[in-house]
């Protein structure tokens, strides 16, 4: 089903605003079959190269005053330094530990963050003036505990939940999904979260979705998850317990979003409805949504750990393989666990995939078709995703840092679309 004229106008307005502020796209690399498993820290390399969708920019945090000096950050933490300064020096949201005798503060960047400290950070950032509701108590966190007020307010705001036994689970580690849920709710994205959590087709077909699917996807679109380009072995998935450095990065991103970014994403997703789908197309969507939130991994093509790829994740053509390619009876044995056989797809890179088969215009696309893009305008295809209808595609790109359902009906994706290709038969 095509989007309504009102929704189209809202989307066009949002993308016009993106263009007006001259966003610079983040490069992505689409690997070929023989590509190295990890990227070097430079973009000067062989293989497919292109641009992913425009990033939602982040207003750079003001420089922290050097009154706070960290005692335990080193060069390995450089990627998170601005974020740590923002949440712990410029602001006191994650300044959780007493200073050392020399006056320097530990941050403990590699320590796994727990629910009680995360609740304090989020409440300090988003609801510092809220008062405790004394009727909200926990079986495992006494009201006399200094962290109780923050847990109370986080539950009162419905950002976090009590356990089935009435506890808060204060010492349980936070995961990527939990952090995305809390921060997207704190940013007021409830309507879009609800729409995504009830993803359906126009004829009423629904999908089995992972818990907190909508907030995980929107958190990816906001860039809350750090995409580790220099060492992808450190990438995190939806259920990965997060270090304090990772949480600092997520909180930094959430609190420095430009004023228009949340409304733009609400406009995109709160009306999402897929068209009626064939049995094959519906199976592809059902399989694909399981991997929303998995990281962008150069040359990645597996949704489970393997000896060749210990961190599950995908580049753009790797996700296409995972969704579409039939078993070869040998190393490529994705089904099982995939519940359908797949189709002929011998090519690995987006450019090679684009060179095969009949070319389709955008208007000819049907759910299950592949979409190809020339991101940097050099005349060479460098990105691919899978169309699922009504202007949406299953996509893995480096800007959101992994797998999402992306709007491709206008804006960057539509402007850089080259042609499509049909893999399914009889759709």
C-alpha positions as semicolon CSV with decimal commas, in nm:
position;residue;x (nm);y (nm);z (nm)
1;X;0,000;0,000;0,000
2;X;0,142;0,341;-0,092
3;X;0,191;0,598;0,185
4;X;-0,085;0,855;0,224
5;X;-0,036;1,199;0,064
6;X;-0,007;1,349;0,415
7;X;0,269;1,109;0,511
8;X;0,449;1,171;0,182
9;X;0,440;1,546;0,243
10;X;0,579;1,498;0,594
11;X;0,859;1,276;0,467
12;X;0,948;1,517;0,188
13;X;0,960;1,801;0,438
14;X;1,189;1,603;0,665
15;X;1,426;1,514;0,385
16;X;1,422;1,870;0,251
17;X;1,541;1,978;0,591
18;X;1,818;1,719;0,575
19;X;1,934;1,859;0,244
20;X;1,910;2,217;0,364
21;X;2,167;2,166;0,635
22;X;2,411;1,987;0,400
23;X;2,464;1,660;0,579
24;X;2,781;1,474;0,488
25;X;2,723;1,102;0,435
26;X;2,943;0,848;0,609
27;X;3,130;0,612;0,372
28;X;3,059;0,243;0,374
29;X;3,237;-0,043;0,208
30;X;3,052;-0,332;0,047
31;X;3,281;-0,633;0,054
32;X;3,342;-0,883;-0,220
33;X;3,379;-1,253;-0,150
34;X;3,752;-1,228;-0,089
35;X;3,744;-0,910;0,120
36;X;3,940;-0,901;0,447
37;X;3,748;-0,971;0,763
38;X;3,837;-0,641;0,933
39;X;3,873;-0,295;0,786
40;X;4,185;-0,090;0,811
41;X;4,143;0,254;0,973
42;X;4,159;0,422;0,631
43;X;3,911;0,424;0,345
44;X;4,192;0,384;0,089
45;X;4,140;0,014;0,017
46;X;4,026;-0,216;-0,258
47;X;3,676;-0,355;-0,294
48;X;3,338;-0,191;-0,331
49;X;3,319;0,157;-0,192
50;X;3,022;0,387;-0,166
51;X;2,807;0,603;0,054
52;X;2,539;0,499;0,293
53;X;2,235;0,707;0,377
54;X;2,293;1,052;0,528
55;X;2,375;1,043;0,896
56;X;2,158;1,229;1,143
57;X;2,422;1,472;1,264
58;X;2,508;1,531;1,622
59;X;2,574;1,875;1,761
60;X;2,927;1,850;1,896
61;X;2,926;1,865;2,274
62;X;3,084;2,169;2,427
63;X;3,437;2,107;2,543
64;X;3,458;1,991;2,902
65;X;3,639;2,215;3,143
66;X;3,957;2,043;3,250
67;X;3,858;2,053;3,617
68;X;3,776;1,685;3,562
69;X;4,080;1,480;3,464
70;X;4,034;1,109;3,401
71;X;4,280;0,865;3,553
72;X;4,203;0,552;3,351
73;X;4,144;0,650;2,985
74;X;4,401;0,548;2,724
75;X;4,437;0,544;2,347
76;X;4,198;0,248;2,319
77;X;3,923;0,472;2,459
78;X;3,984;0,754;2,211
79;X;3,664;0,675;2,017
80;X;3,457;0,749;2,330
81;X;3,655;1,039;2,472
82;X;3,421;1,320;2,364
83;X;3,124;1,119;2,490
84;X;3,288;1,045;2,827
85;X;3,381;1,411;2,871
86;X;3,024;1,511;2,789
87;X;2,851;1,271;3,030
88;X;3,110;1,280;3,308
89;X;3,299;1,611;3,296
90;X;3,078;1,870;3,125
91;X;2,784;1,702;3,300
92;X;2,781;1,478;3,607
93;X;2,546;1,214;3,467
94;X;2,805;0,933;3,474
95;X;3,053;1,076;3,723
96;X;2,999;0,776;3,944
97;X;3,327;0,722;4,128
98;X;3,517;0,923;4,387
99;X;3,841;1,087;4,278
100;X;4,176;0,924;4,337
101;X;4,414;1,075;4,598
102;X;4,578;1,281;4,321
103;X;4,242;1,441;4,233
104;X;4,190;1,257;3,906
105;X;3,865;1,070;3,850
106;X;3,829;0,709;3,737
107;X;3,566;0,644;3,472
108;X;3,610;0,265;3,440
109;X;3,538;0,262;3,065
110;X;3,554;-0,118;3,032
111;X;3,333;-0,192;3,333
112;X;2,993;-0,332;3,237
113;X;2,720;-0,078;3,319
114;X;2,437;-0,195;3,546
115;X;2,074;-0,090;3,563
116;X;2,110;0,116;3,881
117;X;2,388;0,335;3,744
118;X;2,222;0,365;3,405
119;X;1,898;0,475;3,571
120;X;2,088;0,746;3,756
121;X;2,256;0,870;3,439
122;X;1,933;0,885;3,237
123;X;1,731;1,055;3,512
124;X;2,007;1,312;3,567
125;X;2,012;1,381;3,194
126;X;1,640;1,384;3,111
127;X;1,441;1,429;3,434
128;X;1,660;1,595;3,697
129;X;1,368;1,780;3,862
130;X;1,135;1,480;3,895
131;X;1,030;1,371;4,243
132;X;1,011;1,023;4,387
133;X;0,676;0,843;4,396
134;X;0,679;0,670;4,736
135;X;0,424;0,413;4,619
136;X;0,686;0,264;4,382
137;X;0,906;0,028;4,578
138;X;1,135;-0,261;4,492
139;X;1,198;-0,594;4,656
140;X;1,571;-0,562;4,591
141;X;1,641;-0,189;4,633
142;X;1,569;-0,021;4,964
143;X;1,435;0,338;4,969
144;X;1,736;0,431;5,181
145;X;1,973;0,337;4,900
146;X;2,111;0,650;4,728
147;X;2,031;0,498;4,389
148;X;1,668;0,423;4,476
149;X;1,532;0,767;4,368
150;X;1,672;0,721;4,018
151;X;1,529;0,371;3,982
152;X;1,197;0,503;4,113
153;X;1,182;0,786;3,859
154;X;1,296;0,565;3,570
155;X;1,010;0,323;3,647
156;X;0,768;0,609;3,713
157;X;0,850;0,746;3,366
158;X;0,804;0,396;3,222
159;X;1,152;0,406;3,075
160;X;1,249;0,100;3,279
161;X;1,040;-0,183;3,424
162;X;1,014;-0,373;3,747
163;X;1,083;-0,744;3,738
164;X;0,804;-1,001;3,768
165;X;0,898;-1,042;4,135
166;X;0,866;-0,669;4,199
167;X;1,235;-0,592;4,194
168;X;1,447;-0,350;3,997
169;X;1,740;-0,589;3,929
170;X;1,983;-0,308;4,012
171;X;2,299;-0,508;3,942
172;X;2,188;-0,664;3,612
173;X;2,398;-0,543;3,315
174;X;2,234;-0,323;3,056
175;X;2,230;-0,440;2,694
176;X;2,216;-0,256;2,364
177;X;1,843;-0,321;2,339
178;X;1,777;-0,196;2,693
179;X;1,977;0,122;2,638
180;X;1,797;0,192;2,310
181;X;1,459;0,133;2,473
182;X;1,525;0,374;2,759
183;X;1,677;0,649;2,547
184;X;1,421;0,641;2,266
185;X;1,140;0,656;2,522
186;X;1,315;0,943;2,701
187;X;1,332;1,123;2,365
188;X;0,955;1,090;2,317
189;X;0,956;0,836;2,036
190;X;0,671;0,626;2,177
191;X;0,435;0,654;1,873
192;X;0,698;0,527;1,630
193;X;0,806;0,254;1,874
194;X;0,447;0,137;1,899
195;X;0,401;0,133;1,520
196;X;0,717;-0,070;1,469
197;X;0,632;-0,310;1,752
198;X;0,305;-0,380;1,570
199;X;0,455;-0,412;1,223
200;X;0,193;-0,558;0,990
201;X;0,074;-0,570;0,632
202;X;-0,232;-0,399;0,490
203;X;-0,420;-0,731;0,490
204;X;-0,351;-0,785;0,861
205;X;-0,058;-1,025;0,853
206;X;0,179;-0,974;1,147
207;X;0,534;-1,080;1,227
208;X;0,709;-1,236;1,523
209;X;0,934;-0,953;1,638
210;X;1,216;-0,949;1,891
211;X;1,136;-0,781;2,223
212;X;1,169;-0,400;2,204
213;X;1,204;-0,422;1,827
214;X;1,086;-0,066;1,762
215;X;1,314;0,105;2,009
216;X;1,614;-0,100;1,896
217;X;1,556;0,000;1,534
218;X;1,502;0,368;1,615
219;X;1,810;0,370;1,835
220;X;2,008;0,244;1,537
221;X;1,866;0,524;1,321
222;X;1,965;0,780;1,586
223;X;2,318;0,642;1,586
224;X;2,307;0,541;1,953
225;X;2,523;0,236;1,891
226;X;2,892;0,289;1,822
227;X;2,998;0,130;1,493
228;X;3,354;0,015;1,557
229;X;3,517;0,052;1,219
230;X;3,877;-0,001;1,323
231;X;3,818;-0,324;1,520
232;X;3,491;-0,493;1,435
233;X;3,568;-0,777;1,676
234;X;3,458;-0,526;1,941
235;X;3,117;-0,466;1,784
236;X;2,806;-0,521;1,995
237;X;2,477;-0,688;1,909
238;X;2,127;-0,638;2,050
239;X;2,184;-0,857;2,357
240;X;2,546;-0,762;2,430
241;X;2,609;-0,626;2,782
242;X;2,747;-0,275;2,734
243;X;3,057;-0,122;2,885
244;X;3,043;0,220;3,047
245;X;3,222;0,363;2,744
246;X;2,952;0,229;2,512
247;X;2,675;0,361;2,739
248;X;2,848;0,700;2,755
249;X;2,850;0,710;2,375
250;X;2,478;0,624;2,357
251;X;2,383;0,885;2,616
252;X;2,600;1,144;2,444
253;X;2,429;1,078;2,112
254;X;2,082;1,091;2,265
255;X;2,142;1,421;2,445
256;X;2,306;1,601;2,154
257;X;2,054;1,523;1,878
258;X;1,950;1,827;1,673
259;X;1,596;1,943;1,740
260;X;1,457;1,813;1,410
261;X;1,593;1,456;1,415
262;X;1,336;1,295;1,644
263;X;1,036;1,456;1,465
264;X;1,180;1,344;1,129
265;X;1,205;0,983;1,244
266;X;0,860;0,996;1,400
267;X;0,724;1,110;1,065
268;X;0,902;0,826;0,890
269;X;0,800;0,536;1,110
270;X;0,478;0,607;1,298
271;X;0,270;0,526;0,987
272;X;0,461;0,217;0,875
273;X;0,243;-0,048;0,709
274;X;0,371;-0,303;0,459
275;X;0,165;-0,408;0,155
276;X;0,005;-0,750;0,121
277;X;0,294;-0,989;0,065
278;X;0,335;-1,318;-0,115
279;X;0,429;-1,617;0,098
280;X;0,793;-1,590;-0,010
281;X;0,815;-1,215;0,052
282;X;0,653;-1,252;0,393
283;X;0,906;-1,522;0,485
284;X;1,193;-1,291;0,385
285;X;1,060;-1,010;0,604
286;X;1,000;-1,247;0,895
287;X;1,358;-1,377;0,869
288;X;1,508;-1,032;0,819
289;X;1,343;-0,858;1,116
290;X;1,517;-1,102;1,349
291;X;1,847;-0,931;1,264
292;X;1,754;-0,567;1,310
293;X;2,017;-0,418;1,538
294;X;2,294;-0,656;1,430
295;X;2,614;-0,462;1,357
296;X;2,755;-0,352;1,024
297;X;3,055;-0,582;0,972
298;X;3,272;-0,544;0,666
299;X;3,249;-0,870;0,467
300;X;2,997;-0,993;0,724
301;X;2,743;-1,242;0,596
302;X;2,642;-1,449;0,900
303;X;2,376;-1,395;1,166
304;X;2,546;-1,637;1,403
305;X;2,907;-1,682;1,518
306;X;3,129;-1,888;1,287
307;X;3,499;-1,971;1,283
308;X;3,546;-1,719;1,001
309;X;3,321;-1,453;1,154
310;X;3,309;-1,462;1,535
311;X;3,092;-1,148;1,557
312;X;2,754;-1,193;1,382
313;X;2,671;-0,908;1,146
314;X;2,650;-0,799;0,785
315;X;2,764;-0,557;0,523
316;X;2,501;-0,468;0,264
317;X;2,556;-0,754;0,021
318;X;2,621;-0,991;0,311
319;X;2,272;-0,922;0,444
320;X;2,137;-0,985;0,094
321;X;2,308;-1,325;0,090
322;X;2,172;-1,407;0,434
323;X;1,821;-1,319;0,323
324;X;1,815;-1,455;-0,030
325;X;2,088;-1,701;-0,130
326;X;2,003;-2,070;-0,162
327;X;2,211;-2,338;0,004
328;X;2,505;-2,453;-0,206
329;X;2,527;-2,790;-0,032
330;X;2,863;-2,698;0,115
331;X;2,998;-2,408;0,320
332;X;2,693;-2,191;0,257
333;X;2,439;-2,380;0,465
334;X;2,219;-2,110;0,608
335;X;1,904;-2,323;0,605
336;X;1,855;-2,455;0,860
337;X;1,822;-2,234;1,059
338;X;1,657;-2,030;0,785
339;X;1,308;-2,174;0,727
340;X;1,306;-2,134;0,347
341;X;1,541;-2,262;0,079
342;X;1,637;-1,935;-0,089
343;X;1,706;-1,853;-0,453
344;X;1,990;-1,850;-0,701
345;X;2,235;-1,574;-0,610
346;X;2,593;-1,663;-0,695
347;X;2,738;-1,312;-0,678
348;X;2,873;-1,169;-0,351
349;X;2,935;-0,796;-0,409
350;X;2,664;-0,541;-0,483
351;X;2,832;-0,447;-0,813
352;X;2,833;-0,810;-0,930
353;X;2,475;-0,862;-0,817
354;X;2,372;-0,552;-1,012
355;X;2,537;-0,674;-1,334
356;X;2,315;-0,983;-1,357
357;X;1,952;-1,016;-1,467
358;X;1,688;-0,783;-1,605
359;X;1,700;-0,426;-1,476
360;X;1,390;-0,288;-1,303
361;X;1,284;0,072;-1,257
362;X;1,178;0,192;-0,915
363;X;0,813;0,179;-1,024
364;X;0,851;-0,188;-1,125
365;X;0,981;-0,303;-0,787
366;X;0,794;-0,573;-0,595
367;X;0,862;-0,701;-0,242
368;X;1,164;-0,931;-0,251
369;X;1,341;-0,742;-0,532
370;X;1,699;-0,621;-0,486
371;X;1,770;-0,247;-0,502
372;X;2,107;-0,114;-0,618
373;X;2,262;0,229;-0,552
374;X;2,551;0,443;-0,668
375;X;2,627;0,627;-0,348
376;X;2,918;0,844;-0,454
377;X;2,811;0,916;-0,812
378;X;3,108;0,746;-0,979
379;X;2,889;0,534;-1,205
380;X;2,954;0,215;-1,007
381;X;2,704;0,031;-0,787
382;X;2,827;0,022;-0,428
383;X;2,519;-0,061;-0,218
384;X;2,233;-0,310;-0,222
385;X;1,929;-0,377;-0,006
386;X;1,605;-0,576;-0,029
387;X;1,277;-0,403;-0,109
388;X;0,985;-0,510;0,114
389;X;0,719;-0,280;-0,029
390;X;0,549;0,055;0,032
391;X;0,882;0,240;0,018
392;X;1,068;0,024;0,273
393;X;1,377;-0,198;0,250
394;X;1,576;-0,432;0,473
395;X;1,916;-0,265;0,479
396;X;2,257;-0,289;0,642
397;X;2,474;0,020;0,609
398;X;2,746;0,188;0,804
399;X;2,563;0,510;0,891
400;X;2,318;0,351;1,139
401;X;2,588;0,091;1,198
402;X;2,391;-0,219;1,105
403;X;2,060;-0,373;1,006
404;X;1,742;-0,164;0,995
405;X;1,420;-0,123;0,802
406;X;1,499;0,186;0,596
407;X;1,269;0,425;0,412
408;X;1,380;0,427;0,046
409;X;1,083;0,596;-0,119
410;X;1,243;0,939;-0,141
411;X;1,545;1,130;-0,015
412;X;1,897;0,988;-0,032
413;X;1,801;0,634;-0,127
414;X;1,566;0,735;-0,404
415;X;1,814;0,988;-0,541
416;X;2,096;0,730;-0,558
417;X;1,887;0,434;-0,679
418;X;2,022;0,286;-1,004
419;X;1,800;-0,013;-1,079
420;X;1,642;-0,322;-0,928
421;X;1,665;-0,694;-0,991
422;X;1,408;-0,972;-0,940
423;X;1,521;-1,285;-0,756
424;X;1,184;-1,433;-0,659
425;X;0,969;-1,591;-0,926
426;X;0,595;-1,558;-0,951
427;X;0,568;-1,253;-0,723
